[in-house]
Amino acid sequence: MTTLNADPQELAKFSELAHRWWDTQSEFRPLHEINPLRLGWIEQQVRLAGKAVVDIGCGGGILSDAMARRGAQVLGIDLATKALKVAQLHALEAGTSNVEYREVAAEALAAEKPAQFDVVTCMEMLEHVPEPASVVRACAALAKPDGWVFFSTINRNAKAFLYAIVGAEHVLQLLPKGTHEYARFIRPSELAGWCREADLSLQSTRGMEYNPLTRRYRLSADTSVNYLFACRKSA
């Protein structure tokens, strides 16, 4: 019997807030604000229209829905039941017909649908699972040869602790206290190593910064706190 690569406490945390996923002024406001940046950056690497896309750890479907609106055929997967129900309801209300949602682990889906997706996204999720390297391997397995895999996560250093936990959760209260656990943050070198082991070549990396004065996010070359990886599976 395989154990599920998920933390019950993390799932419970996001399920508890499920009804607030699409409230742009809720705890999920940062996700709504960074979503156009993430989407734009993905589209710089690969045109989404007509592509088969899987969004790993999709939560309430903020990115999944946006990618579907760009013309992709999207499957969003997560293990937080309530968040998925919210995602499904939103798709119905918004009339987004080219997105579907499933409660399944990345590893299980990789065994079921290997090499079936042009694009795999796994955003703000790796820092919430017990074995992130296992998710990276699953993402690589899901991608078609020459397909794209996108990750975003948080660096592990003193600045990231200060910005992502002390600043974001306690001082600015952008996120609920306890959203992140410092020990689970991932250095770019670690993520790059897991990508290499999974036959993914790193194509591009960007940082994401928040300016508390303008209350705006922007992409930059600074990967010291939040960062994104664009990888390509070998052909």
C-alpha positions as CSV (number, residue, x, y, z in Angstrom):
1,M,0.0,0.0,0.0
2,T,1.4,3.4,-0.9
3,T,1.2,6.2,1.5
4,L,-0.3,9.5,0.3
5,N,2.3,12.3,-0.2
6,A,0.1,14.8,1.6
7,D,-0.1,16.4,5.0
8,P,-3.6,16.1,6.6
9,Q,-3.0,19.3,8.5
10,E,-2.2,21.2,5.4
11,L,-5.3,19.8,3.6
12,A,-7.5,20.7,6.5
13,K,-6.0,24.3,6.6
14,F,-6.9,24.9,3.0
15,S,-10.3,23.1,3.2
16,E,-11.3,25.3,6.1
17,L,-10.8,28.4,4.0
18,A,-12.4,26.8,0.8
19,H,-15.4,29.1,0.6
20,R,-13.1,32.1,0.5
21,W,-11.0,31.0,-2.6
22,W,-12.8,33.3,-5.0
23,D,-13.2,36.3,-2.6
24,T,-10.4,38.6,-4.0
25,Q,-10.2,40.5,-0.7
26,S,-9.9,37.3,1.4
27,E,-6.8,35.4,2.6
28,F,-6.4,34.3,-1.1
29,R,-6.0,37.9,-2.3
30,P,-2.2,37.4,-2.9
31,L,-3.0,34.5,-5.2
32,H,-5.4,36.6,-7.2
33,E,-2.9,39.4,-7.4
34,I,0.0,37.2,-8.5
35,N,-2.1,35.1,-10.9
36,P,-1.8,37.5,-14.0
37,L,2.0,37.5,-13.4
38,R,2.2,33.7,-13.3
39,L,-0.1,33.3,-16.3
40,G,1.8,35.9,-18.4
41,W,5.1,34.3,-17.5
42,I,3.9,30.8,-18.5
43,E,2.5,32.2,-21.8
44,Q,5.9,33.8,-22.5
45,Q,7.4,30.3,-22.6
46,V,4.5,28.4,-24.3
47,R,1.2,29.4,-25.9
48,L,-1.6,27.8,-23.9
49,A,-4.3,27.8,-26.6
50,G,-5.1,24.2,-27.6
51,K,-2.7,22.7,-25.1
52,A,-3.5,19.9,-22.7
53,V,-2.6,21.2,-19.3
54,V,-2.7,19.7,-15.8
55,D,-2.5,22.0,-12.7
56,I,-1.2,20.1,-9.7
57,G,-2.4,21.4,-6.3
58,C,-5.0,23.6,-8.0
59,G,-6.9,24.5,-4.8
60,G,-9.9,26.6,-5.7
61,G,-8.9,26.8,-9.4
62,I,-7.6,30.3,-9.7
63,L,-4.8,29.4,-12.1
64,S,-6.6,26.5,-13.7
65,D,-9.5,28.7,-14.6
66,A,-7.3,31.4,-16.0
67,M,-5.4,28.9,-18.2
68,A,-8.7,27.5,-19.5
69,R,-9.7,31.0,-20.5
70,R,-6.6,31.3,-22.6
71,G,-7.8,28.3,-24.6
72,A,-6.1,25.4,-22.9
73,Q,-7.9,22.1,-22.0
74,V,-7.2,22.0,-18.2
75,L,-7.4,19.3,-15.6
76,G,-7.0,20.7,-12.1
77,I,-6.1,18.2,-9.3
78,D,-5.9,18.5,-5.6
79,L,-6.5,16.5,-2.4
80,A,-8.5,19.2,-0.6
81,T,-12.0,18.1,-1.2
82,K,-13.8,21.3,-0.3
83,A,-11.4,23.5,-2.4
84,L,-12.2,21.3,-5.4
85,K,-15.9,21.6,-4.9
86,V,-15.5,25.4,-4.9
87,A,-13.4,25.2,-8.1
88,Q,-16.1,23.1,-9.7
89,L,-18.8,25.5,-8.6
90,H,-16.9,28.5,-9.9
91,A,-16.4,26.8,-13.3
92,L,-20.1,26.2,-13.6
93,E,-21.0,29.8,-12.5
94,A,-18.4,31.3,-14.8
95,G,-19.2,29.0,-17.7
96,T,-15.6,27.7,-18.1
97,S,-16.3,24.5,-20.0
98,N,-12.8,23.5,-20.8
99,V,-11.6,22.9,-17.2
100,E,-12.3,19.8,-15.0
101,Y,-11.3,19.0,-11.5
102,R,-10.3,15.7,-9.8
103,E,-9.4,14.6,-6.3
104,V,-6.3,12.6,-7.1
105,A,-2.6,12.7,-6.0
106,A,0.0,13.8,-8.6
107,E,1.8,10.4,-8.3
108,A,-1.5,8.5,-8.9
109,L,-2.3,10.6,-11.9
110,A,1.2,10.1,-13.3
111,A,0.7,6.3,-13.1
112,E,-2.6,6.7,-14.9
113,K,-1.8,9.3,-17.5
114,P,1.9,9.3,-18.2
115,A,3.2,11.7,-20.9
116,Q,-0.2,13.0,-21.7
117,F,0.2,16.8,-21.0
118,D,1.8,19.6,-23.0
119,V,2.0,21.7,-19.9
120,V,2.2,20.8,-16.2
121,T,1.9,23.5,-13.6
122,C,2.6,23.1,-9.8
123,M,2.5,26.5,-8.1
124,E,2.8,27.3,-4.4
125,M,2.4,23.6,-3.6
126,L,5.8,22.0,-3.1
127,E,6.3,23.7,0.2
128,H,3.1,22.1,1.6
129,V,3.9,18.4,0.9
130,P,6.1,15.9,2.9
131,E,8.1,14.8,-0.2
132,P,8.4,17.5,-2.8
133,A,10.9,15.5,-4.9
134,S,8.2,12.9,-5.4
135,V,5.8,15.5,-6.8
136,V,8.6,16.8,-9.1
137,R,9.0,13.3,-10.5
138,A,5.2,13.0,-11.0
139,C,5.1,16.3,-12.8
140,A,7.9,15.1,-15.1
141,A,6.1,11.8,-15.8
142,L,2.9,13.6,-16.7
143,A,4.6,15.8,-19.3
144,K,4.8,14.8,-22.9
145,P,8.4,14.6,-24.4
146,D,9.4,18.2,-25.0
147,G,6.6,19.4,-22.8
148,W,6.8,22.2,-20.3
149,V,6.7,22.0,-16.4
150,F,6.3,25.1,-14.3
151,F,7.0,25.3,-10.5
152,S,6.8,28.2,-8.1
153,T,7.8,28.0,-4.4
154,I,9.7,29.8,-1.7
155,N,13.4,29.9,-1.0
156,R,14.8,28.8,2.3
157,N,17.0,31.5,3.9
158,A,16.8,34.3,6.5
159,K,15.3,36.8,4.1
160,A,12.6,34.4,3.0
161,F,11.7,33.7,6.7
162,L,11.6,37.5,7.3
163,Y,9.5,38.3,4.2
164,A,7.3,35.2,3.7
165,I,6.5,34.4,7.3
166,V,7.2,37.4,9.6
167,G,6.2,40.0,7.0
168,A,3.5,38.3,5.0
169,E,1.8,36.4,7.9
170,H,2.4,38.6,11.0
171,V,3.2,42.2,10.0
172,L,1.3,42.8,6.7
173,Q,-1.2,40.0,7.4
174,L,-1.4,39.1,3.7
175,L,-1.7,35.5,4.6
176,P,-3.2,33.6,7.6
177,K,-0.7,32.9,10.4
178,G,0.7,29.4,10.0
179,T,0.3,29.3,6.2
180,H,3.9,28.4,5.8
181,E,6.5,26.4,7.7
182,Y,10.0,27.6,7.3
183,A,11.6,24.1,7.4
184,R,9.6,23.2,4.3
185,F,10.9,26.0,2.1
186,I,13.0,24.9,-0.8
187,R,16.3,26.3,-2.1
188,P,16.5,26.8,-5.9
189,S,19.5,24.5,-5.9
190,E,17.5,21.7,-4.3
191,L,14.6,22.1,-6.8
192,A,17.0,22.2,-9.7
193,G,18.6,19.0,-8.5
194,W,15.2,17.2,-8.3
195,C,14.4,18.5,-11.8
196,R,17.6,17.1,-13.2
197,E,17.0,13.7,-11.6
198,A,13.5,13.7,-13.2
199,D,14.9,14.5,-16.7
200,L,13.7,18.1,-16.7
201,S,16.0,20.8,-18.0
202,L,15.7,24.2,-16.4
203,Q,14.9,26.8,-19.1
204,S,14.2,30.0,-17.2
205,T,13.8,31.2,-13.6
206,R,12.2,34.4,-12.2
207,G,11.7,35.9,-8.8
208,M,8.5,37.4,-7.5
209,E,8.6,40.5,-5.3
210,Y,6.0,42.4,-3.3
211,N,6.2,46.1,-2.6
212,P,4.3,46.9,0.6
213,L,4.0,50.6,-0.2
214,T,2.4,50.2,-3.6
215,R,0.9,46.8,-2.6
216,R,1.9,45.4,-5.9
217,Y,3.7,42.3,-7.0
218,R,6.2,42.1,-9.9
219,L,8.5,39.6,-11.5
220,S,12.2,40.2,-11.2
221,A,15.6,38.5,-11.3
222,D,15.6,38.3,-7.5
223,T,14.9,34.6,-6.5
224,S,15.8,35.1,-2.8
225,V,12.2,34.7,-1.6
226,N,9.5,33.6,-4.0
227,Y,10.7,32.1,-7.3
228,L,9.4,30.4,-10.4
229,F,11.0,27.6,-12.6
230,A,10.2,26.9,-16.2
231,C,11.5,23.4,-17.2
232,R,11.3,21.3,-20.3
233,K,11.1,17.5,-20.5
234,S,13.7,16.0,-22.7
235,A,12.5,14.9,-26.1
